[in-house]
Amino acid sequence: MSGYPISQKPSHPLSWSRYGMSRVSPVAVLPVPTFVEMAKRYATPLPQLTDEVAMLAVRVEEHLKKMGFQS
């Protein structure tokens, strides 16, 4: 997008291209994951992930207690 004074901001969609602006609203375009990436991402079963999260939660609680925080 090129710079222009606020007073010259395009007010009509047809004038947008004159300033290097798209008439399409800006949207983040994310890359589509490949099959291999998806397989790696979802390879760990949910029960295993749940167990790991519970274990990490215990470790965090222990660490916070050492620091003097009580939950």
PyMOL CGO cylinders between C-alpha atoms (Angstrom):
from pymol import cmd
from pymol.cgo import CYLINDER

trace = [
    CYLINDER, 0.00, 0.00, 0.00, 1.47, 3.30, -1.02, 0.3, 1, 1, 1, 1, 1, 1,
    CYLINDER, 1.47, 3.30, -1.02, 1.45, 6.28, 1.28, 0.3, 1, 1, 1, 1, 1, 1,
    CYLINDER, 1.45, 6.28, 1.28, -0.90, 9.17, 0.72, 0.3, 1, 1, 1, 1, 1, 1,
    CYLINDER, -0.90, 9.17, 0.72, -2.27, 11.95, 2.88, 0.3, 1, 1, 1, 1, 1, 1,
    CYLINDER, -2.27, 11.95, 2.88, -5.47, 11.18, 4.79, 0.3, 1, 1, 1, 1, 1, 1,
    CYLINDER, -5.47, 11.18, 4.79, -7.22, 13.96, 2.86, 0.3, 1, 1, 1, 1, 1, 1,
    CYLINDER, -7.22, 13.96, 2.86, -6.56, 12.04, -0.38, 0.3, 1, 1, 1, 1, 1, 1,
    CYLINDER, -6.56, 12.04, -0.38, -7.73, 8.65, 0.94, 0.3, 1, 1, 1, 1, 1, 1,
    CYLINDER, -7.73, 8.65, 0.94, -9.80, 6.96, -1.76, 0.3, 1, 1, 1, 1, 1, 1,
    CYLINDER, -9.80, 6.96, -1.76, -13.49, 7.15, -0.99, 0.3, 1, 1, 1, 1, 1, 1,
    CYLINDER, -13.49, 7.15, -0.99, -14.80, 5.05, -3.85, 0.3, 1, 1, 1, 1, 1, 1,
    CYLINDER, -14.80, 5.05, -3.85, -13.88, 1.38, -4.43, 0.3, 1, 1, 1, 1, 1, 1,
    CYLINDER, -13.88, 1.38, -4.43, -13.01, 2.05, -8.07, 0.3, 1, 1, 1, 1, 1, 1,
    CYLINDER, -13.01, 2.05, -8.07, -10.33, 4.55, -7.02, 0.3, 1, 1, 1, 1, 1, 1,
    CYLINDER, -10.33, 4.55, -7.02, -8.65, 2.06, -4.66, 0.3, 1, 1, 1, 1, 1, 1,
    CYLINDER, -8.65, 2.06, -4.66, -6.45, 0.49, -7.33, 0.3, 1, 1, 1, 1, 1, 1,
    CYLINDER, -6.45, 0.49, -7.33, -5.02, 3.92, -8.06, 0.3, 1, 1, 1, 1, 1, 1,
    CYLINDER, -5.02, 3.92, -8.06, -3.39, 3.79, -4.62, 0.3, 1, 1, 1, 1, 1, 1,
    CYLINDER, -3.39, 3.79, -4.62, -2.27, 0.15, -4.86, 0.3, 1, 1, 1, 1, 1, 1,
    CYLINDER, -2.27, 0.15, -4.86, -5.08, -1.09, -2.65, 0.3, 1, 1, 1, 1, 1, 1,
    CYLINDER, -5.08, -1.09, -2.65, -7.15, -4.17, -3.27, 0.3, 1, 1, 1, 1, 1, 1,
    CYLINDER, -7.15, -4.17, -3.27, -10.93, -4.09, -3.30, 0.3, 1, 1, 1, 1, 1, 1,
    CYLINDER, -10.93, -4.09, -3.30, -10.87, -7.41, -1.47, 0.3, 1, 1, 1, 1, 1, 1,
    CYLINDER, -10.87, -7.41, -1.47, -10.81, -7.08, 2.30, 0.3, 1, 1, 1, 1, 1, 1,
    CYLINDER, -10.81, -7.08, 2.30, -7.44, -8.10, 3.74, 0.3, 1, 1, 1, 1, 1, 1,
    CYLINDER, -7.44, -8.10, 3.74, -7.41, -11.66, 5.04, 0.3, 1, 1, 1, 1, 1, 1,
    CYLINDER, -7.41, -11.66, 5.04, -4.50, -13.65, 6.40, 0.3, 1, 1, 1, 1, 1, 1,
    CYLINDER, -4.50, -13.65, 6.40, -3.67, -16.37, 3.89, 0.3, 1, 1, 1, 1, 1, 1,
    CYLINDER, -3.67, -16.37, 3.89, -2.27, -19.41, 5.66, 0.3, 1, 1, 1, 1, 1, 1,
    CYLINDER, -2.27, -19.41, 5.66, -0.51, -22.23, 3.85, 0.3, 1, 1, 1, 1, 1, 1,
    CYLINDER, -0.51, -22.23, 3.85, -2.55, -25.40, 3.48, 0.3, 1, 1, 1, 1, 1, 1,
    CYLINDER, -2.55, -25.40, 3.48, -0.82, -28.20, 5.42, 0.3, 1, 1, 1, 1, 1, 1,
    CYLINDER, -0.82, -28.20, 5.42, 0.25, -31.25, 3.45, 0.3, 1, 1, 1, 1, 1, 1,
    CYLINDER, 0.25, -31.25, 3.45, -0.88, -34.75, 4.31, 0.3, 1, 1, 1, 1, 1, 1,
    CYLINDER, -0.88, -34.75, 4.31, 2.49, -35.51, 5.94, 0.3, 1, 1, 1, 1, 1, 1,
    CYLINDER, 2.49, -35.51, 5.94, 2.28, -32.38, 8.11, 0.3, 1, 1, 1, 1, 1, 1,
    CYLINDER, 2.28, -32.38, 8.11, -1.25, -33.29, 9.16, 0.3, 1, 1, 1, 1, 1, 1,
    CYLINDER, -1.25, -33.29, 9.16, -0.20, -36.87, 9.94, 0.3, 1, 1, 1, 1, 1, 1,
    CYLINDER, -0.20, -36.87, 9.94, 2.65, -35.62, 12.16, 0.3, 1, 1, 1, 1, 1, 1,
    CYLINDER, 2.65, -35.62, 12.16, 0.42, -33.08, 13.89, 0.3, 1, 1, 1, 1, 1, 1,
    CYLINDER, 0.42, -33.08, 13.89, -2.29, -35.59, 14.78, 0.3, 1, 1, 1, 1, 1, 1,
    CYLINDER, -2.29, -35.59, 14.78, -0.09, -38.65, 15.36, 0.3, 1, 1, 1, 1, 1, 1,
    CYLINDER, -0.09, -38.65, 15.36, -0.24, -38.35, 19.16, 0.3, 1, 1, 1, 1, 1, 1,
    CYLINDER, -0.24, -38.35, 19.16, -3.52, -39.75, 20.53, 0.3, 1, 1, 1, 1, 1, 1,
    CYLINDER, -3.52, -39.75, 20.53, -5.68, -37.42, 22.62, 0.3, 1, 1, 1, 1, 1, 1,
    CYLINDER, -5.68, -37.42, 22.62, -5.44, -39.52, 25.82, 0.3, 1, 1, 1, 1, 1, 1,
    CYLINDER, -5.44, -39.52, 25.82, -1.65, -39.30, 25.65, 0.3, 1, 1, 1, 1, 1, 1,
    CYLINDER, -1.65, -39.30, 25.65, -1.81, -35.53, 25.18, 0.3, 1, 1, 1, 1, 1, 1,
    CYLINDER, -1.81, -35.53, 25.18, -4.21, -35.27, 28.13, 0.3, 1, 1, 1, 1, 1, 1,
    CYLINDER, -4.21, -35.27, 28.13, -1.81, -37.23, 30.34, 0.3, 1, 1, 1, 1, 1, 1,
    CYLINDER, -1.81, -37.23, 30.34, 1.11, -35.01, 29.30, 0.3, 1, 1, 1, 1, 1, 1,
    CYLINDER, 1.11, -35.01, 29.30, -0.89, -31.86, 30.07, 0.3, 1, 1, 1, 1, 1, 1,
    CYLINDER, -0.89, -31.86, 30.07, -1.85, -33.22, 33.50, 0.3, 1, 1, 1, 1, 1, 1,
    CYLINDER, -1.85, -33.22, 33.50, 1.80, -34.06, 34.24, 0.3, 1, 1, 1, 1, 1, 1,
    CYLINDER, 1.80, -34.06, 34.24, 2.92, -30.57, 33.20, 0.3, 1, 1, 1, 1, 1, 1,
    CYLINDER, 2.92, -30.57, 33.20, 0.17, -28.99, 35.32, 0.3, 1, 1, 1, 1, 1, 1,
    CYLINDER, 0.17, -28.99, 35.32, 1.51, -30.82, 38.39, 0.3, 1, 1, 1, 1, 1, 1,
    CYLINDER, 1.51, -30.82, 38.39, 5.02, -29.59, 37.62, 0.3, 1, 1, 1, 1, 1, 1,
    CYLINDER, 5.02, -29.59, 37.62, 3.77, -26.01, 37.25, 0.3, 1, 1, 1, 1, 1, 1,
    CYLINDER, 3.77, -26.01, 37.25, 1.88, -26.23, 40.56, 0.3, 1, 1, 1, 1, 1, 1,
    CYLINDER, 1.88, -26.23, 40.56, 5.02, -27.52, 42.31, 0.3, 1, 1, 1, 1, 1, 1,
    CYLINDER, 5.02, -27.52, 42.31, 7.11, -24.75, 40.82, 0.3, 1, 1, 1, 1, 1, 1,
    CYLINDER, 7.11, -24.75, 40.82, 4.60, -22.07, 41.84, 0.3, 1, 1, 1, 1, 1, 1,
    CYLINDER, 4.60, -22.07, 41.84, 4.55, -23.43, 45.40, 0.3, 1, 1, 1, 1, 1, 1,
    CYLINDER, 4.55, -23.43, 45.40, 8.37, -23.18, 45.52, 0.3, 1, 1, 1, 1, 1, 1,
    CYLINDER, 8.37, -23.18, 45.52, 8.04, -19.57, 44.41, 0.3, 1, 1, 1, 1, 1, 1,
    CYLINDER, 8.04, -19.57, 44.41, 5.54, -18.86, 47.17, 0.3, 1, 1, 1, 1, 1, 1,
    CYLINDER, 5.54, -18.86, 47.17, 2.32, -18.82, 45.16, 0.3, 1, 1, 1, 1, 1, 1,
    CYLINDER, 2.32, -18.82, 45.16, -0.67, -20.80, 46.38, 0.3, 1, 1, 1, 1, 1, 1,
    CYLINDER, -0.67, -20.80, 46.38, -3.48, -21.82, 44.08, 0.3, 1, 1, 1, 1, 1, 1,
]
cmd.load_cgo(trace, "trace")
